[in-house]
């Protein structure tokens, strides 16, 4: 009977001793914690002046006014109307990933988003379909420079452009399905100044009728076609720059539209002419043109009378009564000095070959 009681007394005594030992250790740890907290307080007090100095410092770029940052952003992009890529390090999209301030500035600056290239080879149709509405929305009410195509399934992206037709300023279209894709142009475009339409090989060939009375500012037109034979209705008389890549019959047909004369083809406002034709067809065409305002002419030498290209060119200039400032001759067989001597007041470039691409790039005037 006594033995169990002794065992319990021993157990209680040992447990009390262990508790007292643990309590002693806790007391020591509390003293250490209090000392460490004191050290933390000392460190905080030492850090405070340095933190205050850091908090009061602003990185120079973040201290700039929003207007200056906006101007820097605009210089980051290609000169309008050239578009930046939709994605990647040269896209304005990358500016939205730097910091909150830059993101807000970029998203509220419509000038960053007004030039849109939907023909990027690496861009999927899904990606283009999702990005096009975003860019169009971010561009606000500004005029637009659009490059688009219906090739590779991208025709599904074109309907996004239709509600913004009134804002088109430059439109560059590469089309295969003319009938379906021309809806982008089926309506007023009061701001459109430059129109570039390329009809690729294998495209359909119904008439492509563009309402000339709804294009009051159109001044530059570039038309390419491979196999199609479209019919264009445009305000030809108001153009100042025209580039045609058509066969001779279609070229004459285009130039004769809206004209009532049977002989000459008057293009009274045309200032820049690039001829991609060559041979006897082009010689005939050049003989029909009347361009009194022409200032820049680019053509192959075989567009002229090959027996005497100098006289042929001089006859065209005298007939039109134009004053050329710039002349560019490709595939030249006559030495450049002969052209310089015949036309001393004109800036002349004479090339032995045809550059690729042959047609010049046109900018807004």
Steps between C-alpha positions, in 0.01 A plus 500: 500500500783742589707423190262660245470810715878541507515466125238773451680732744824448308331569165341822627830622647689429177231670290508809725876515460474480122235774494721725714794435262290587196366811670858603576595452134194703391603778734845506350355497147269787587799697615673420169187595301478829688867565422448414132193727483714776643760436230225516235385833637855633483536379139167659401610827653828482306319413174235772523709795372624297202145382421370854514768608255411212266127573524561862409707403190334469158663335201550770233283326241211474747530866590426607141166653417252268331509720188875445464468125553227495234730678255776247570254218435403652165867517394530132591265416210556520123397830344129499421348362279750212528363246752691338786472123554195387695718298737863481605764741634424770240125500563335767717354205690837455670464847655202373699719240675758732663312650792152617595571864408632412153210262441246771579679750275528253209137388519374859508715620207300432179793609279683178593229276357386676180726307253405132487665223298284189482724328244772381743604151381567369852162619628226238514148574386384462860763744618410755233130463575560574868751784456328692219199611712732598786716723281197652328346582837824646639544721194198702609363725224830553315551437127630149431773342291394140430685216328291186466453184295239232449765233426563210734160523665543864603173593327330445837698796637385749235145549640661661806611786274161581346358706792814719485484567123442873555842523670708336224787726390728239343361165390726225365309186404632175357196307384412167344123497553413838351125450525504416870780723620412819312229567759772681692478772232125485444413834657621855564866549594521879526856498642654245260806648328701195390352181358711196413310199363686186397301218339709186527514219248205270514266767633143537384427759236163670548491878465645686797302822512632765735268798553703796379261759642564359849880543473544879494862498625637211300822611329723189477397170342706184443331215312650155440338197343633166380221323316185686598345767280311721743304812420587800718297813557717763664532880491790485255503874430596589857795259530852636541676161497405191302674163470348232277614143450246374246516366149476765229130452426397522864735791559334697220158393629577628848638830374208554264238457769320823582668654194300607192789566262573251224867582455713635782466389861516819705628459857507867586597474867745210478838587650667158523482223238663156523463271195563130549414415138758459227515451127274635227192499727662748734618715208137522387382583852759774545385652175143525633575658835468873562648596838567875529558488879745209489814550713635147540523226235635147543506250215711249311686622197311251281183697585646754255567475131808278502635655178525841667398495870621857558273644229211279612530624857540861392186473283300373797623787720428764236157355421397498866654838571627365833808609692670187633705524818599133517551235231588135564595276206549123546639240258691780327711431194577866432784638712393713795698801374272519196195541726681754719593706197153479343317595822741710709231648726360163612633281781567170317579147617598254227513128588628210294264254670151495650491523876276264699246615586501727197218726609585784731365539851239775534458716809241760599548843355 
